[in-house]
Amino acid sequence: MSGIYIHIPFCRKKCLYCDFYSIGARNAPWNTLVDSLLAEAYSRAAELARPPRTLYIGGGTPSLMPADQFRRLVSGLRAIFDCTRLEEFTVEVNPEDVDTGLVDQMAEAGVSRASMGIQSFSDSELRAIGRRHTAACAIEAYGLLRKLGNVSIDLIFGLPDQDIDRWQDNVAEALRLHPEHISAYSLMWEPGTPLELLRSQGRRSEVPEELSAEMFATLSVMLRAAGYEQYEISNYALPGYRSRHNSSYWQGLPYLGLGPGAHSYDGVRTRRANPADILRYTRHFAAIPANPFYEEEVLTDDELREEYLLTRLRTREGFPISEFLARFGRQPLQNLLTAARPHADAGRLRLDSDRIALTQAGIMVSDTIISDLF
C-alpha cells in the first residue's frame, strides 16, 4: 500500500498555535503552484512502486483553492498516477470555506472524505486561538459535508482558560453531530508561534498538566461509550472508518509528499523532505529540474528501531514481537522486553506471547513509556 500527500501552503490567516508551513493567501499564485505540484509529481512518480491507495490534500488550507485549479490538480494527478485502486481521497477544509459549491466540487472530483478543523464549539475559545469561524459556522459546514458520507473533525483540548465542563460540552456537541471520525489533540505551545508569545506576555495561560490529562481521559470515556474506537492515541473512529492514509504513517508504509514543506518515506529507511519555501519551490519546477528539490535522510538502524517503536505503539494494536525480532534481531528484542517488563507489570503495557501494545492506562503516559523503551 502507498499514498500521496499534497501540501497546499496558503491560509487566509495563520492560527495562533500553528507551526505548520503556511503563508498568506491574499496574492497566492495558484496557477504556478499547481504547475509546480504536477511537475514534481511527474518527476517523482517512479518513487511509488505501487499505485496509490490513498490521496490526502492538506495544508495550509486546501479549501481556499479556486475550483478550476483544484480540478486541474486532481485531473493532473490522475493522469500521472494510476488512481484506479484509490481507496480514500481526503481533503482538509476550514468551516468558513464550506458551501454547497465547494462540496459539489469535491464530490465531482472523487473526494471521499473531508477532514475539518473545528477545534472547539465555543466561540470564546475559538477567538482565544485565532480561529476565523464560529461554532454555528462549523455546525452548518458539517451539515453540508455530510454529502460526502465520511467526515472527520478535529478538536483541541487544553485551550486557554478551558475547564473540564466546557471540554465536556465540546465533546458532547461532537457526539451530537456523530461524525465518522474524530481527532483530538492537546494544545501545543510551539516555540515561535504567536500563541507562545502571548503566553510569555501573560496574555494567554496554559491549563495545568493534570487538567489536560483529565480532559484526555474524559474524551476517551465519552467516545468509547458512544461506539468510537481509539485506534491511535489521538484518533477515534466508528467501526470501518479509520483514516487509511494516516494509518499508513503509523505502519511505516511508503508515501510520496508533494509541495513545499512536504515529507516522503520509501517504506524502507529513506526519508525525503521538501524545504518549506514556496518561492524556491515554484522556481525549481518552472523548468525541467536537473536535481531534486528535496533533502534526503537515510535512517540508521538505531533510528529505524526508535521510529518503529514510536509509530507502532501509537496504535491500538501495537506490534508483533516476531516482527520486531525479524527486523532488528535478538539482542535488541531482549533489551526491549527488559525495558517493557516494569510497564507491563504496572498495567501500562499489554505484553502477550507475540504482541506489545499500550493499555488504556499506558496511553495516558505514552511519551514516558516509549522513551523508556528506546
N, C-alpha and C positions, 0 to 999 in steps of 0.2 A: 504494500500500500504506500502511496506517496501523495503529497499535497502541494498546493501552490498558495503562497501568501502574497498579496499585493498591498503595499503601503501607500496610502494617499496622505500626503503630509500637510494638508491645508485645514485650517479651522477658522471660524469667524472670530473666536476669542479663546485664548488659552485658559483652561480651568486652573484655579489657583494651586491645585495639588499635583498637576500633571507634569511628569518629566519625560514623556514620550516625545519623539521628534515631531514637531509640527510648527508651522509658520502661518502668518495671516493670509486669509483667502481673498482679501479685497482685490488684489491685482493678480490673482493666481493664473499662471499660464497653462490653462487646462489642456489646450491642444498640444503644446510642447511636451507636457508631462505624459500624455497618452502616447505620443510618438515615441518618447524615450522608454516607457514601460514596454511597449510592443517590440522595440528594437532590442532591449535587454532580454525579453522573453525569447525572441528568435535566436539570439546569440548564445543563450544558455539552455536551450531546450534539451540538449543531449545530456544534461546533468540528471534528468529524471529517467531512470532506467525503465520505469513502467508508466503507463498512462495515469494521470492524476485521478484520485478518488475523491479528493476534497478541494474546494476553492474557497478562499477566505479573503475578502477585501476589507481591510481595516485601516486604522489611522491614528491621529488625524480624524477627519470627518468625511467619510466616503459619500454620505448622503448629501453633501454640498455639490457633488459633481453634476454638471449640466447633463441633461438627458441624452443629448446627441453624443457627448463624449463618453458617457457610461456605455451606451450601445456600441460605440466604436471600440472601446476597450474590450468588452466581453466578446464581441464577434471576432476581434483580432486574436484574442487568446484561444478561442475555439478553432481558429484557422491554424494556429501554431501547434497546439496540443490536441491529442486525441481525448476529447472530453465525453466520449460515449459511455464511459463507465463511471462518470461522476455520480457520487452518492450523496453529496452535501455541498451546497453553494450558499455561503453565508456572507451577508453584508452588514457592517456596523452602521447604525443610524443614531442620530440625535433626535429627541422628541420634537423639537421646534422645526425640524425639516420635513416631518412626515405629513403628507397629504395624499389624497387619492391618486394624484398624478404620479407621485414617487412610488407608491405601492404598485400601481399598474405597470410602471416601467420596470420595476424589479421582477414582478411576476412574468412579464413578457420575456425578460432576459433569462429566465430559468432559475432565478434565485429561489431557494427552497427554505431558507432560514434567515431571520433577522435577529440581530443582537443589538438591543437598545440600552444605552446608558442612562438609566433613570436616576440612580444613586440614592434618592430619597423621595418620599411622598410628602415632605414637609417643606413649604415654601421658604421658611426662615432658614432651614438647614441648607437648602439649595443656594440661597443667597450667600451664606457663610463660606461656601467653597467656590463661588463664582460661576455657578451654572446659569444658563440663559433661560431655561424653561421653567414652567410652574408644574405643580402636581397635576392640576387639571389638564394641562397640555399633554403631559406624559400619559395620562389615562386615555385621553382622546386618541393619541397616536397609537397606543396599544390596540385600541379597538379597530383602527384602520389596518394595522399589520396582521390582524387575525386572518386576512385573506390568504396569507402565505401558508398558514396552517402550522407553523413552527416558529415560536417566538421565544427568545431568551432575553431576560432583563438583568441588568447589573444593579447591585445595591452596595452601599458603603456604610460600615458601622464605625463607631468611634469618632463621629463628626464633632466639631467644636460645640461644647455645651450640650451634647446629646445625653439623655439619660435613658435608663432601661425601659421606661414606659413609652417614650417616644420611639425607641427602636422596635419595641413590640408592635406598636401601631404601624410602623413601616412594613414589618413582616406580614402582619395581618392584611394590610392592603394588597401586598403582593399576592398573598394566597387567595384573596377575593378575585383577583384577575385570573389566577390559575394558569400562568404560562407553562410551557413545556419544560423550561429550563431557567434556573436562577443561579447567577454567580454573585457571591457576596465576599467583599474584601474589607479588611481593616484599613482605615485611613493611614496612609504612609506620609510622613513628613519628610519628603525628599529634599536633600540639600540643594540649594539654588532655586527652589520653586518660590513663587510669591507667598504661598501659604507658610512656608518655613520662615520667610522674612517677617510676616505678620506675627508669627509666634514669638520671634526674637524681640519684636517691638512691644509685646504684651497685648496685642490686639486680637489674638486668637489663642485659645487654650486647649491643650491636649487632655483627653479624658484619661483617668488613671488606668494603668495596665489591667488591674483586677476587674474594672468595669468593662473594659473591652473584651476580656475573656468571658465575662458573664453574658455579654451580648452575643458572642460567638456560640456559646453553649445554648442560649435561648433560641437562636436561629436554628440550630441543628435539631433541637427537640421539636419545635413547631413545624419544620419542614418534613421531618420524618413522620410525624403524626398525620400529615396531610398526604402522605404517599410518595414523597420525593426520596430518592436515594442519594446519599452523599458519596458520589463515585470518585471524587477528588477533594482535597482539603477545602477548596473554596467553591466547589461546583456541585450543584444539586439538579437532578433531572427526574422527570416522570419516567416510568419504565419505557425503554425504547427510544429515548430522546437525549441520550448523552451526546455531547459535541464530538463528532468523529474527528474533526480537524484538530481540535485542541488535544484530544486523546492521543493523537499521533505524536505530539511533542513529548508526552509523558511516557510513551512506549519506545522512544528512541528511533522512530521511523523517519525516513528521508522526506525532506520538504525543500521546496525552492522558494526563496524570498526575493521579490522584485520590488524595486523602488528605493528611494533614498532612505537609509536607516534600516532597511530590511535585512533579516538574517536567514541563512540557509544551513542545512545539515545533510550530509550524504548518507546518514544511517550507519556509518562505519566509525570514522574518527575525525573527519574533516568538517570544520565549521567555516562559513564564509559570511562576512558582514559588509554591507554597503555603507560607506561613510554617510553620515547624516548631513547632507549638503545638497539642496535642490539645484543650486546653480551649477555646481560641479557635475552633478548627475546629468542634467539636461545637456550641458556642453559635451560631456563624454560621449553621449549617444546621438549627438547631432550628426556625426559621421560614423562610418564603419570603424569601430574601435579596434586598435591593434593590441591593446592589453585589457585585461579585465578591470572592472571598476571596483570590485570587492577586495577586501583584505582577508587573507586566509590564515587559519589556525589549525594545526594538526595536534589533536589531543594526545597527551602521553597516556601510558597505561594507568597511572595513578589518577589522572584527570578523568579518564573514561570510567573508572570504577566509582569515583566520587559522584560523577554525574548520573551514573546508573542508579546509585542509592538515592540521590536527591530527587530524581524524577519518578522512579518506580514507587518509592514509599509515599509519594503524594497521593497515590491512587488507593482506592478501597481494597483492591486485590493484592497490592504489594507485588512480590515477585517470587518465582520458584527458586528454591535453594539449588536445585540441579542446574538451572540456567546460569546462576551466578558461578557455580563450580566450573561449568563448561567454558565460560567466558574468561574467568580470572584466575582459576587454579585453586589448588587445595589449601595452600598456606593463607592466601587472602580470605578464603572461606572460614578457616579456623579462627583467624583474627576477628572476622565479622561475628561469628557465633559467640565468641568470648565476650565481645563488647555488647552483644544483644541480650545475653542471658539476664543481667540485672534488670533490664527494662521489661523483659518477658515475665520475670518473677514478680515484678511490681504491677503487672497487668497493663503495661503501656504498649507492649508488642505482642502480637499473636505469632508464636513460633511453633508451627506444625512440623510434621515429618518432612514436607517438601515446600514450605511456604513461610515467608516472613511478611507481616503486614502490621500496620498501626491499628490498635484498638481505638474505640471512641475516646478513651482517656488519653491515649497516646497522641491523637490528633491535636489535642489542646496544647501539647508541648512538643510538637513535631520538630521544630527547629533544633531544640536541645538534643533530642534523640538522634536525629540524622547527623548532627555534628559529632556526637559520641561515636557513631558507627564509622565515621571517616577514619 
